[in-house]
Amino acid sequence: MEMHGRQVTLRPLDPADAARLAEILATREVARWWTGYDQARVEAEFFVAEPNVTVFGIEHAGALVGLLQVTEEPTPEFHFAAIDLFLDPGVHGRGLGPDAIRVVARHLIQQEGHHRLTIDPAIDNEQAIRAYAKVGFKPVGRMREYQRFPDGTWRDALLMDLLADELEDGG
Ligand SMILES: CC(C)(COP(=O)(O)OP(=O)(O)OC[C@H]1O[C@@H](n2cnc3c(N)ncnc32)[C@H](O)[C@@H]1OP(=O)(O)O)[C@@H](O)C(=O)NCCC(=O)NCCS
């Protein structure tokens, strides 16, 4: 399935995308937050189907510039979807991240019946927190020692969530 935003298209991955995604994940700006990815891990994590997980390639101007992953909680009483993404540093700061999140958020709310979405940037990932706030995500709380970094330290993350009627369309 393909979905179109103002600046991006979300589409299924093709096996030929693995090398490009590994290249993006190796950049300093992305590897700082998405740590420890080589091509073998990219193939194992994003190209092997997993229940309740959907992975999209993010395209801009005809080129693959990133990845967005949705993980859905299937238990009816706790139904929600979590979003993760990264973009090539060459396109950061141009609103592509918010555009990609809006497209998938609209789909999850309108087609998949979700009322609540979550996203969980590192507590000091200001670029990501600003991007997610623009879409309508609200800070909920600090998740302590949430992610382990290559230096061995566990660092905190910010849980943000968005309820269906809070989605901002970006004007
Ligand atoms: C986080 C990310 C998805 C946000 O997407 P984006 O398209 O860059 O988001 P935006 O264009 O809305 O920019 C967000 C903020 O980044 C900052 N920014 C703008 N240009 C920038 C640049 N060239 N470099 C660094 N930061 C920049 C600005 O503060 C901007 O907020 P503002 O528009 O209110 O001033 C993307 O930057 C990214 O992939 N980063 C690296 C990986 C990562 O952090 N993933 C998220 C893990 S939770």
The ligand as a Gaussian input file, in Angstrom:
#p B3LYP/6-31G(d) Opt

LIG

0 1
 C       13.515000      13.424000      14.044000
 C       13.164000      13.576000      12.568000
 C       12.349000      12.380000      12.121000
 C       12.336000      14.870000      12.415000
 O       12.010000      15.069000      11.074000
 P       12.346000      16.476000      10.331000
 O       11.739000      16.386000       9.006000
 O       13.787000      16.766000      10.432000
 O       11.514000      17.490000      11.288000
 P       11.289000      19.061000      11.094000
 O       11.598000      19.481000       9.706000
 O        9.956000      19.343000      11.666000
 O       12.388000      19.715000      12.040000
 C       12.290000      19.562000      13.437000
 C       13.203000      20.536000      14.128000
 O       14.560000      20.220000      13.814000
 C       15.361000      21.428000      13.900000
 N       16.144000      21.543000      12.656000
 C       15.790000      22.192000      11.544000
 N       16.741000      22.050000      10.606000
 C       17.699000      21.287000      11.129000
 C       18.921000      20.775000      10.645000
 N       19.334000      21.020000       9.393000
 N       19.658000      20.015000      11.470000
 C       19.241000      19.776000      12.712000
 N       18.077000      20.221000      13.219000
 C       17.316000      20.963000      12.434000
 C       14.427000      22.570000      14.080000
 O       14.454000      22.905000      15.445000
 C       13.068000      21.988000      13.708000
 O       12.044000      22.573000      14.443000
 P       11.407000      23.980000      13.928000
 O       10.937000      23.745000      12.522000
 O       10.292000      24.186000      14.894000
 O       12.475000      24.994000      14.009000
 C       14.460000      13.679000      11.705000
 O       15.114000      14.885000      11.999000
 C       15.414000      12.526000      11.909000
 O       15.272000      11.495000      11.273000
 N       16.421000      12.686000      12.803000
 C       17.475000      11.695000      13.009000
 C       16.960000      10.385000      13.561000
 C       16.024000      10.592000      14.724000
 O       16.280000      11.381000      15.611000
 N       14.918000       9.845000      14.685000
 C       13.899000       9.943000      15.697000
 C       14.161000       9.034000      16.811000
 S       12.788000       9.092000      17.972000

